[in-house]
């Protein structure tokens, strides 16, 4: 019959070794995870900025096109001697302030 070694003796021998090995492994894992999370956050921020820039460009193009078509529509009416009737102001869209509604009108 082999000698029986109490489990607490095995724990006393293995615990310091496991602590020396496991602590650097866990620390490296946490450090890598934090670095990865920071990179993902940075990439998401850059993507958000890109989408906001694109939305601003499209909005500027739409407003410029609306202003250009408004000027073109008023010119023929003025040339014929008819006064161009100004369109009725639109009610602001739900959840938007009056400045946004005025810019779209």
DANORDA-V672786 format. One record per helix or strand. SS is the DSSP state (H for helix, E for strand). FROM is the first residue (numbers start at 1). TO is the last residue. If there is no record, write none. Layout:
{{SS	FROM	TO} {SS	FROM	TO}}
This chain:
{{H	7	79} {H	98	104}}
